[in-house]
Amino acid sequence: MPAHTQSSSHSERPGKSPVSRSGRFSGGPAADVARYTESISFDWRLWKQDIQGSIAHARMLCRMGVLTQKELQAIVRGLTSIGRDIAAGQFEWKQSLEDVHMNIESALTQRAAAGAKLHTARSRNDQVALDMRLWLREELDHASQDIANLQRALVNLGTRHAGVIIPGYTHLQRAQPVYLAHHLLAYVEMLERDIERLKDCRRRVNVCPLGSGAIAGSTLPLQREWVAGELGFVDDRGRIQVTRNSMDGVSDRDYLVEFCAASALLAVHFSRMAEDLILWAGTEFSFIQIADAYTTGSSLMPQKKNPDIAELARGKTGRVTGNLMALLTLLKGLPMAYNRDLQEDKERVFDTADTVRATARLLAAMLDHTTVNEANCAAAASDPALLATDLADYLVERGMPFRQAHHVVGTLVAAAARKGKALNELDHAEFLEVDRLFGPDVTEVFLLSRAMARRKVTGAPGTRETARQLKFWQRALSIQPVQKFGKTPGARSRRG
């Protein structure tokens, strides 16, 4: 909550009954109780959704005859003016009123007497459930767009350096050659699954709980489906979506857990991507150069250029995962239906949304300001050991069972090591010493361009397949092609 709008807790006095206290109580809560139980310090963020839901509820009450048309107009004017004040930073949030709902309702009754009727057939239990669903629905749409922008940054980086080949790694050891673009597209695929999970989560978020009341609905003839339509709770086939059980409607937080679970996996993907970028930016790899604006220096060592954005993206995974664990722990022992414990869900959800969205935006910006050291990548990819599996495939094509071919190539690698040679430095006679199936054309296996062109299987890091996948993602993400897929190095591989 903005500091300039927060009321001082020291001004709260027990005995002064806030609007939210019913006639059941002879006085207000003690000051320390008010401080402990308030949620306005964080749920003020729901003000737009609270006003949006209140206007729809007021219109329904008018349709029912509870409000006159004049009273409805006064309520809408009052809520609209409150929204303008909040947006302008001119609204005073009062801790004594506990939460966003009571702050807005109290301000409304001061501006329009009819505001006292607004809470008819509505509880803060279904009100907050509605606000959270409205807020998260919007947040999911924004998060999906942020992730798509990160995908675009990855595709663009791969396209700018389309002909660059690097070693692919398993166990963080050089394994086989891959296009840099292919490596980057692996993260595009991960992020696509993240977007799909968020979209699937949105389907379950997009259900209207308003009308559930505190626990048992209302005896008044509410028009729940009409309100749901007004607020956009409609599926992709145009069907109105409302909760079907009032107790579940006010106590369900599955959609928040689902969002935090999808976000935790998203954060793990961010972390894995960040780890690769950190390694590539290090002197030992030196595959990429991150712009100064997205790095920091050392307070002691003047030569340092630290990839702090990537490191923080990796580190923030812990808080996102922790938020998921906090929500699960919060819910595990709650009896039906609403319990005040559920107030603790918001900070965890807000923090998760803020963290993953900020991380997606910063990673995208960093990638847009990252260049590739193509010469260093080429030197690393020229290691002939990367093509040892291709050498085994060479024998397989000549009729040798793969297990035997694997053993033969392993023997060849050991023989080359004893002679202090790289695989491609062995002559034909030395190949024949290991197995007579090696022909004089065996050295062609170490032509990197040939090796990459032969990887034609769908999903493989071959020249044509990688180009095809780049074009696919350019179309899928509405990216204007900026460069044709580059030619691969044609020279024979040398020792890295």
Residue pairs with C-beta under 8 A, 6 or more apart in sequence:
1 40
1 41
1 42
1 44
1 93
2 89
4 89
5 44
5 89
5 91
5 92
5 93
6 41
6 93
6 95
7 92
7 93
7 94
7 95
7 96
9 31
9 34
9 35
9 95
10 31
12 31
12 34
12 35
12 95
12 96
13 28
13 31
14 27
14 28
14 29
14 30
14 31
15 27
15 28
16 27
16 28
16 96
17 25
17 27
17 28
18 28
18 94
18 96
18 97
18 98
18 102
18 106
19 97
19 102
19 105
19 106
19 109
20 97
20 98
20 99
20 102
20 124
21 28
21 29
28 34
28 96
29 37
34 95
34 96
34 98
35 95
37 98
37 340
37 343
38 95
38 98
38 99
39 98
39 99
39 100
39 343
39 346
40 93
40 94
40 95
40 97
40 98
40 99
40 100
40 103
41 95
42 346
42 347
42 350
43 99
43 100
43 128
43 346
44 93
44 100
44 103
45 100
45 135
45 350
46 100
46 128
46 131
46 132
46 135
46 346
47 83
47 86
47 100
47 104
48 83
48 135
49 130
49 131
49 132
49 134
49 135
49 138
50 100
50 101
50 104
50 127
50 131
51 79
51 80
51 82
51 83
51 104
52 134
52 231
53 127
53 130
53 131
53 134
53 210
53 231
54 75
54 79
54 104
54 105
54 108
54 118
55 75
55 76
55 79
56 210
56 227
56 230
56 231
57 118
57 122
57 210
57 227
58 67
58 72
58 75
58 76
58 79
58 118
59 72
59 227
59 230
60 222
60 223
60 226
60 227
60 230
61 67
61 72
61 117
61 118
61 120
61 121
62 68
62 69
62 71
62 72
63 223
63 226
64 220
64 221
64 222
64 223
66 117
66 120
66 121
66 220
67 75
67 114
67 117
71 112
71 114
71 117
72 114
74 112
74 113
74 114
74 115
75 108
75 112
75 114
75 115
75 118
77 111
77 112
78 107
78 108
78 111
78 112
78 115
79 104
79 108
81 111
82 91
82 104
82 107
82 108
82 111
85 91
91 107
93 103
94 103
94 106
97 103
97 106
99 124
99 128
100 131
101 124
101 127
101 128
101 131
102 124
105 115
105 118
105 119
108 115
108 118
109 115
109 116
120 220
121 211
121 213
121 218
121 220
121 222
122 210
122 213
123 212
123 213
123 214
123 215
123 250
125 212
125 213
125 214
125 215
125 250
125 337
125 338
126 209
126 210
126 211
126 212
126 213
126 214
126 249
126 250
127 210
129 209
129 210
129 212
129 249
129 250
129 252
130 208
130 209
130 210
130 231
132 256
132 345
132 346
132 349
133 205
133 206
133 207
133 208
133 209
133 255
134 231
136 205
136 255
136 256
136 259
136 349
136 353
137 202
137 205
137 206
137 232
139 353
139 357
140 198
140 199
140 201
140 202
140 205
140 259
141 202
142 357
143 198
143 263
143 353
143 356
143 357
143 360
144 195
144 198
144 199
146 357
146 360
146 361
146 364
147 191
147 194
147 195
147 198
147 266
147 360
148 195
148 477
149 360
149 361
149 364
150 191
150 360
150 361
150 363
150 364
150 367
151 188
151 191
151 192
151 473
151 477
152 364
152 477
152 479
153 363
153 364
153 365
153 367
153 368
154 184
154 185
154 187
154 188
154 191
154 367
155 184
155 185
155 188
155 470
155 473
155 474
155 477
155 479
156 367
156 368
156 479
156 482
157 184
157 367
157 368
157 370
157 372
158 179
158 180
158 181
158 182
158 184
158 185
158 470
159 181
159 470
159 474
159 479
159 481
159 482
159 483
160 372
160 482
160 483
161 180
161 181
161 372
161 374
161 486
162 179
162 181
162 466
162 467
162 470
162 483
162 484
162 485
162 486
163 179
163 485
163 486
163 487
163 488
163 489
164 179
164 180
164 181
164 372
164 374
164 377
164 378
164 486
165 177
165 178
165 179
165 180
165 377
165 378
165 381
165 448
165 452
165 488
165 489
166 177
166 178
166 179
166 180
166 183
166 287
166 377
166 380
166 381
167 174
167 175
167 176
167 177
167 178
167 380
167 381
167 383
167 386
168 174
168 175
168 176
168 177
168 178
168 183
168 461
169 175
174 380
174 383
174 385
174 386
175 386
176 386
176 387
176 389
177 381
177 386
177 387
177 448
177 451
177 452
177 461
178 461
179 452
179 461
179 463
179 466
180 287
180 372
180 377
181 466
181 469
181 470
182 461
182 466
182 469
183 276
183 461
185 466
185 469
185 470
185 473
187 269
187 272
187 273
188 473
190 269
190 272
191 266
191 269
194 262
194 265
194 266
194 269
197 262
197 265
197 266
198 259
198 262
198 266
201 255
201 258
201 259
201 262
203 235
204 254
204 255
204 258
205 255
205 259
206 232
206 233
206 234
206 235
206 241
207 233
207 241
207 242
207 243
208 224
208 227
208 228
208 231
208 233
208 240
208 241
208 242
208 243
209 242
209 243
209 249
209 250
209 252
210 224
210 227
210 228
210 231
211 217
211 218
211 222
211 224
211 227
211 242
211 246
211 249
212 243
212 246
212 247
212 249
212 250
213 246
213 250
214 250
214 338
215 246
215 247
215 250
215 337
215 338
216 246
216 247
217 246
224 242
225 240
225 242
228 234
228 240
228 241
228 242
229 240
233 240
233 241
233 242
234 240
234 241
235 241
243 249
243 252
246 337
247 336
247 337
248 337
250 337
250 338
251 334
251 336
251 337
251 338
251 339
251 342
253 327
253 331
253 342
253 345
256 327
256 345
256 349
257 324
257 327
257 328
257 331
259 349
259 352
259 353
260 320
260 323
260 324
260 327
260 348
260 349
260 352
261 324
263 320
263 323
263 324
263 352
263 353
263 355
263 356
264 317
264 320
264 321
264 323
264 324
264 352
266 320
266 356
267 316
267 317
267 320
267 321
267 355
267 356
267 359
268 317
268 321
270 313
270 314
270 316
270 317
270 356
270 359
270 360
270 363
271 313
271 314
271 317
273 313
273 363
274 310
274 311
274 313
274 314
274 363
275 310
275 314
277 288
277 290
277 307
277 310
277 366
277 370
278 307
278 310
278 311
278 314
279 285
280 286
280 287
280 288
281 287
281 288
281 289
281 290
281 307
281 310
285 376
285 380
286 373
286 376
287 372
287 373
287 376
287 377
287 380
288 370
288 371
288 372
288 373
289 370
289 371
289 372
289 373
290 305
290 307
290 309
290 310
290 366
290 369
290 370
291 366
291 369
291 370
291 371
292 305
293 369
294 307
294 309
294 362
294 365
294 366
294 369
294 370
295 305
295 306
295 307
295 308
295 309
296 305
296 306
296 308
297 304
297 305
297 306
298 304
298 306
309 362
309 363
309 366
310 363
310 366
312 359
313 359
313 362
313 363
316 355
316 359
319 351
319 355
320 352
320 355
320 356
323 348
323 349
323 351
323 352
324 352
326 344
326 348
327 345
327 348
327 349
330 341
330 342
330 344
330 345
330 348
334 341
334 342
378 489
379 496
380 496
381 448
381 489
381 493
381 496
382 448
382 489
382 493
382 494
382 495
382 496
383 493
383 495
383 496
384 422
384 423
384 424
384 425
384 446
384 493
384 494
384 495
385 413
385 422
385 423
386 493
387 423
387 445
387 446
387 448
387 451
387 493
388 409
388 413
388 423
389 409
390 445
390 451
390 454
391 409
391 412
391 423
391 442
391 445
392 402
392 405
392 406
392 408
392 409
393 405
394 438
394 442
394 445
395 404
395 405
395 408
395 409
395 435
395 437
395 438
396 402
396 405
398 437
398 439
399 437
400 408
400 437
408 434
408 435
408 437
411 434
412 423
412 426
412 431
412 434
412 435
413 423
415 426
415 430
415 433
415 434
416 422
416 423
416 425
416 426
416 430
419 426
419 430
422 494
422 495
423 446
424 443
424 446
424 492
424 493
424 494
424 495
425 495
428 438
428 440
428 442
428 443
431 438
431 442
432 438
443 492
444 450
445 451
446 492
446 493
447 490
447 492
447 493
448 488
448 489
448 490
448 491
448 492
448 493
449 463
449 487
449 488
449 489
449 490
452 461
452 462
452 463
452 488
453 462
453 463
453 464
453 488
454 462
455 461
455 462
455 463
455 465
456 462
456 464
456 465
457 465
458 465
459 465
463 485
463 488
466 485
467 485
470 485
471 481
473 479
474 480
474 481
